[in-house]
C-alpha cells in the first residue's frame, strides 16, 4: 500500500538558499575586487617605479649633456611631481608682470653665466640678488639665492640643470634657455675657429695645389724641354693615381712615380723647384705657424703663485690666445685692444684682455678654459697644416723632388709645456783633505 507523502520532511527554504548563494557571491565578488585592487595597486606601483627610473635616466642624461637645449629641460620638467610643478606655476602666477620679468632676467643671467662655464660670475650675481632681497625684506628669496650659491660651490653643473628645469616650467623661461644656448653657440664658434686660417676642405686645397703646379706651367717656369714636360705629366699622373690607392700597391705606385720623376728635373734645376714648393708650404701654413708659436707661449705660462705672477700670467695667456684667434693682429703687449689693432678678435675676448690691463684677474676655472680652448684651436690649425703638407709632398714626389728639402721637419710636433726642473740642492763645500794636511805640516815643520 502506498504510503501518504510525509510533508513533515525538511525541505530547503528557497529564500534561505538564495540568501546563502547571494552571500557567497558577494564574498567571491569581494575577493575578486580585492584581487583586482591589489593588481591595480601593483600596476600603479610598477608604473611609478618605471616613471621614477625614466625620470632618473632623464636627469642623468641632462647632467652628462654639456650643452642641453630647451627641449632637454622641458623633458625633465615634465617629470617633476605634479604638486611641485603646480605649486611653482601658482607661485609664479601671483607675481606682477614687472616682477616676472625681473625674475626671468635674473635667473637668465645666472643661467647664462653657468652655461658659459663662469661660476664665479654666477655667484657674484646671486650675491647681489641676495643682498638686494634682504635689504627689501624678502628674506626667503635671499635665502634661496644663497642656497644656489652653496650648490654652485659644490657642483656648478647641478645648479645649472636645476635652474634650467625651473625655467622650463614657467612661461617665458623657454626663451631664456634658447637665448643662452644661442649665445653659447656663437661664443664657441668664435673660440673654435682661427679667424685668419683658411677653412677650405682638403679636396679644395689639393685641387688648388695641383692647378698651381700643373706640369705644363711648372715645366715652363723651370725651362724644361718638351720631352721633360711630357715625362713630368706622366710622373705627376702616376703620383696622383698612387694617392688614390692604399697599402703596398700605393707604396709601389709611389716608388714608380718617384723613379719616373727622377729623370724629369735636371739636377741644376732641382734647388729652384724645391724652393718653389718650400715657399708654397710657408705661405699656405703661415697662419698655422703663428698659431703654433702662440700656443707654445701659452703652454709656457706657469701657474701663478704671487699677485704679480698672476697678473703677468693672465695677460700672457689672454694676449697669446688673441694671437691664436687673429695671428695678423697688431696689438702690442700691454696696450689696449681695439677694432683697429685686433679686428679679427671677438669683442668679448678684447674686453676680457682690456679688463686684465686695468687690473682684472682670471679665476682658476677661466684659466683652465682658456688653455683648453687654445688646445682646440691648435688642433684645428694642425689639420690645415697636415692637408697642405700631404698635398705638396705628393706633387713634389711626382716630380722626383726630395721632401726633406721642402719641409722644415719630417712631421709637425705639437708644442709642449716646458719641463719643470727642480732647483738644485745646495752642495756643501768640498773638503780638501790633501790641502788641509799640507797646511798642518807647514805649521808644524815650517819656518818658525
Order of alpha helices (4+ residues) and beta strands (2+ residues): alpha-alpha-alpha-alpha-alpha-alpha-alpha-alpha-alpha-alpha-alpha-alpha-alpha-alpha-alpha-alpha-alpha-alpha
